[in-house]
Amino acid sequence: ERMGELLEIAALWYRDLAVWKETHDPTLIINLDRHAEIEHWAAALSWDELARRIEAADAARDSLERNVQPRILLESLFFKIAPPGVAATP
């Protein structure tokens, strides 16, 4: 039931990372209470990696609107946002 809300939170999180990465302006951050984490993750992720995660979160929200099963949606999202080189374990 809360899947849409959680995906919205993820989208806002990645938005904050992109904004911080580009501007370093805390007045533009939505999750200001998480400023330290935002600063850390924005520095840790490349633009390509961040864009990949933003696209994955957007695709998950679109899939939810098309009534994709939540478990499949989450599994797909987690594989897409996993760091490169991380393999799934059986």
Secondary structure as UniProt FT lines:
FT   HELIX           3..23
FT   HELIX           26..28
FT   HELIX           32..34
FT   HELIX           35..44
FT   HELIX           47..65
FT   TURN            66..67
FT   HELIX           70..81
FT   TURN            84..85
//
